Amino acid sequence: MKITEFLIIDLDARDLVDLRTTERQALSLAELEVLKCLVSHVGDVVSKEQLNAAGWPGRVVAPSSLTQCMSSLRKKLVAQTDIELKNIPRYGYSLCIVDEHDIATYETKAETVSTAAEPQAEEGHAAFKSKRLNINLASRLVPSRLLWSTLVVLAGIIITLHFSGGLKKAVNYIALLAKPQIAAITTQNLEFNHTSSLVSKVFLDSQSTDTSAQATSADELIANWFNYESVLAASSEKQLFTYDNGQYESIALCNDFDSTCSDRQPLNLVRTADAPVTPLDIQWLADTKLRMEQVTYNKILLDKFETENSGVVEDVYRADVYYYSDTKNVVRADVRLSMIFDSDNRGKLVAAACITDDMLREISIRYQFSGDFKLKQSLIDGKVVKTFLVDVDERSFTSPQQVSKESATIYREIRKNVLQNEQMVIRQVYQDDDSGVWMLPLWGETMVWAHREQVSL
């Protein structure tokens, strides 16, 4: 099966063959069928449903299977400079081929036709040549005037937007919309403390699609917990959400789940992703948490929203997030998220965090930002994902005189990803009446299971 002049698919051997180098690359059955489907629709967008039906006929597979298949095909096509496998977000994929030989031939023919036409033009009458010249000049002059008028108008609009601040907002908002979206939320069962639990793993469309690596990492992380019997009761069902952003791995656990999360203090943990997995004494962590709360004034009071309408409901989410390593110096982020809705998809939001550890007992790292938001909702693998696009209009930051090695990890992330951004993306991947699971800007994007309260203003 021919893809380009120098690249074919050997259907019998199930190989991708480069005729220039005679190099062969084996294709899995799914890769073969997906690639055949793309080649038969070259240049067109092929939906994910159509590709799933081609690669795994009659089977129901996780969305990550197709994503991983595409990642593998891209690696095998990387040497083919005239082929591009494009991802069309939230729809499908397209195989694009640039035939350099055809382009060169076309340009050569165009030059030949142009050269051949010149002697014939010189043989015309002088009057006809003069008339044709006037027509050409007139036809060129009109578009030229139109072009300059358009450029002047555009320049005026850009200058007006620049001095009013609108240009910066427009550029920032476009950049905000271009940020990676949630591509998949895979689930798997896990036996934990003699209880069947469900683990949901979140992936962005900009991430590596090696789901098996993240699954192994999450299992390995939980397997290194010990001394948790009195903290995480075996009698209650558990639900977990995990996310690995490449630098930090976060896990959010509801210890008491029965259609909704009844756990008022879900366990939220963060660790450096590329560091060796450190055994974690959960009972020691619970005791450390109590000690930190006793010696640290760590309560964040969010200002009440000003509203003229009575009966407005404020959604308030509260959570503690703990970063741990092999040093036993736990870093705690006390997080608050508060919002009111002006309509179904617009409102105001305030987010705040207080970060402490053994060195920051009295003077903590604090930050807060607020602004109007726009809400976008989508359905990813059966879960409602809410994306809040926040236009930040106020922010504050308290920087201590010294930070520990462990707290410096979040200090750098906040300065880089929060304080320098005028627009923020905050995602919610789960919500019930009592809780919500968020991806918040802490250690990069951190998975946080927060207790929820609703307050009437």
Phi, psi and omega in degrees: 000123186273132174257304173227184182299329185243011181224126180226166172250120174277099187295324182292315181274350184056051181236150170263120190244125174265110185290340180284322183250354185061015179286139179242138176232123182291143178246138172289167181299319179294318179298320180299310184291322178294317179295319177300319179296318179293319180295322180288346176236039185303133180088346180259160175272124180254128185291158178297323180297319180293320179290323177296320180294328180283317185280327183226067185299131176075008182239150173257117183237161179291148178304332181293340179296315178293319179299318179291323177298317180294321178298319179293319179295321179299319179296322182282342179257006188296331181281349182268095185290344181263010180234135177226129178258105188263142174264124176257101189310135176063014176227297184183215184221161179218134176263116182248133181238128175254112181269095184296328180294317179294321180296316179296319179296317180298316181295322179296316179296321181297319179293322180295315180297319181295319181292320182290333184283338185294314179299324180294324180293324181292341183277352181289171178288153182296322181295317180296321180297318181295318180296317181296323179296318180295319179297317180296318180296319181294318182292332178279328185291320182297309177299327180296316178295319179296320180296315181295321178297318180296318180296321179296317179297315180298317179299319178297318179296316181296318179296317179298314179297323181297311184285339178271352182087355182290328182296315180297319179296319180296315179297316180296321181291321177297318177297326179294316180293335182277355181293154183302142178257165175290122183265326184202150171230100182269153181232149175208152178276146181218132176271116183225123180053046178063021180231137176287124182236160179244127180251125176250126182248130185257137179230137171268158183286355176264359186271166167298141185260019179281083183294329181296325180294318181290323178299316179298320182296315180296316179297318180294322180298310182292326180295341180266007173278145176210167179058046183247004189301319182276346181265313181251096187298139181284340186281343185258146177286148183236148173230140182228144170238136180229154176208136179237111182267011179099326178256318183230144178248127182238149180221133179240125188234125170263120186278347182220095186237122175216085188068328170226164180270113179268359181284116182283344178224074177302155182268120179239118184235147178225142175216161175290127191293322185269006177272154176302142180293123183265131174301137184236121176276106184293324178295319176298319179297318179297319178294319178297321178301314179297319180296318181294323180291330182284325186262354185236126171284101193237022182266132179255125177258114179275136177297141178291145178289141175273123181214143179271348184263129176280157179083007178285136183259130176258126175270123180238127178243134181230140180201154170248135179236135185239127173260130181226155177216198182276003184268350182072005175266096184280136176255128183246131174247114176269112191249139173229138178224125184225141183206152168231150181257128172275332177209191182296329185228019177220152179177198181236145185223142173233129177236138181214153178212144175237123186246128179221158169208196183297330180277335185253045184289322185258320179243109185263171169274127179230141172213154180208142172218155182211163178166177177282148179232156169243136185253130173240134180243144177213161179251113181243114178051044177081000180248137178282118179253125179253127179247118180261117176264106189258124175267099188288125176245344177219143176208153176217154183209130175250120183252122180286166181289332178214150178228153177280169178301320183286316181288341178296335180298314180281330178302314179295318182296319180295315181296325183278316191257347182246306189289335183267355184257131176270347174231142181232151173246123176236130184245144172240126184252354177200146175206139167225189184295334187250351186200172175205147178252124187238156166251106188248152181283084177241267172271084193065223171265122187242134178282126184225125173263117188244144174285140186246138172226148176243129184240130177275127181272000000 
